[in-house]
């Protein structure tokens, strides 16, 4: 069972959005209507470049991504927005399946989540390690490989359009917990199993 992080285990998509918008405004950028959804699923190098090329942030991509990540660390230090039922769901699933995280979040923020929750997740992969972020399947394929399991034998749990597309492209059985703030595209939801909340996950596997 391979979990996405943002929007599945922590209610962080809005935090990312607020931090990026504020950061962009302070550094000469102009937020666009499509920026939020465009960056969902991008790897750190990809969204850093997007902030510069499409939003107009007057920094290098590396400076932009480092600045945003530093602000995200501060936000998580004051409050880690764990989704109700998520920790119990992962623990219950981990009793039955090998589990992993495959996230677009940088490795430092995945580590913060695992340190705070103490969850038994032996494999955690950031798309920073991959050639392309979601909707490319790379991060899911790498997580499956590190678990030592064929991708076709894996479940994936996602919340966003790009994340769902990535897991589908990896050939996994995909479970969606739709993000209430940024709902996935209906045509993508039609291809997956939809749950009303992460707390429903263990029961859906019986």
Secondary structure in CASP SS format (residue, H / E / C, confidence):
PFRMAT SS
TARGET T0000
AUTHOR 0000-0000-0000
METHOD secondary structure of the structure
MODEL  1
X C 1.00
X E 1.00
X E 1.00
X C 1.00
X C 1.00
X E 1.00
X C 1.00
X C 1.00
X C 1.00
X E 1.00
X C 1.00
X C 1.00
X H 1.00
X H 1.00
X H 1.00
X H 1.00
X H 1.00
X H 1.00
X H 1.00
X H 1.00
X H 1.00
X H 1.00
X H 1.00
X H 1.00
X H 1.00
X H 1.00
X C 1.00
X C 1.00
X C 1.00
X C 1.00
X C 1.00
X C 1.00
X C 1.00
X C 1.00
X H 1.00
X H 1.00
X H 1.00
X H 1.00
X H 1.00
X C 1.00
X C 1.00
X C 1.00
X C 1.00
X H 1.00
X H 1.00
X H 1.00
X H 1.00
X H 1.00
X H 1.00
X H 1.00
X H 1.00
X H 1.00
X H 1.00
X C 1.00
X C 1.00
X C 1.00
X C 1.00
X C 1.00
X C 1.00
X C 1.00
X H 1.00
X H 1.00
X H 1.00
X H 1.00
X H 1.00
X H 1.00
X H 1.00
X H 1.00
X H 1.00
X H 1.00
X H 1.00
X H 1.00
X H 1.00
X H 1.00
X H 1.00
X H 1.00
X H 1.00
X H 1.00
X C 1.00
X C 1.00
X C 1.00
X E 1.00
X C 1.00
X C 1.00
X C 1.00
X H 1.00
X H 1.00
X H 1.00
X H 1.00
X H 1.00
X H 1.00
X H 1.00
X H 1.00
X H 1.00
X C 1.00
X C 1.00
X C 1.00
X C 1.00
X C 1.00
X E 1.00
X E 1.00
X E 1.00
X E 1.00
X C 1.00
X C 1.00
X C 1.00
X H 1.00
X H 1.00
X H 1.00
X H 1.00
X H 1.00
X H 1.00
X H 1.00
X H 1.00
X H 1.00
X H 1.00
X H 1.00
X C 1.00
X C 1.00
X C 1.00
X C 1.00
X C 1.00
X E 1.00
X E 1.00
X E 1.00
X E 1.00
X H 1.00
X H 1.00
X H 1.00
X C 1.00
X C 1.00
X C 1.00
X C 1.00
X C 1.00
X C 1.00
X C 1.00
X C 1.00
X H 1.00
X H 1.00
X H 1.00
X H 1.00
X H 1.00
X H 1.00
X H 1.00
X H 1.00
X H 1.00
X H 1.00
X C 1.00
X C 1.00
X C 1.00
X H 1.00
X H 1.00
X H 1.00
X C 1.00
X E 1.00
X E 1.00
X E 1.00
X E 1.00
X C 1.00
X C 1.00
X H 1.00
X H 1.00
X H 1.00
X H 1.00
X H 1.00
X H 1.00
X H 1.00
X H 1.00
X H 1.00
X C 1.00
X C 1.00
X C 1.00
X E 1.00
X E 1.00
X E 1.00
X E 1.00
X E 1.00
X C 1.00
X C 1.00
X C 1.00
X C 1.00
X C 1.00
X C 1.00
X C 1.00
X C 1.00
X H 1.00
X H 1.00
X H 1.00
X H 1.00
X C 1.00
X C 1.00
X C 1.00
X E 1.00
X E 1.00
X E 1.00
X C 1.00
X C 1.00
X H 1.00
X H 1.00
X H 1.00
X H 1.00
X H 1.00
X H 1.00
X H 1.00
X C 1.00
X C 1.00
END
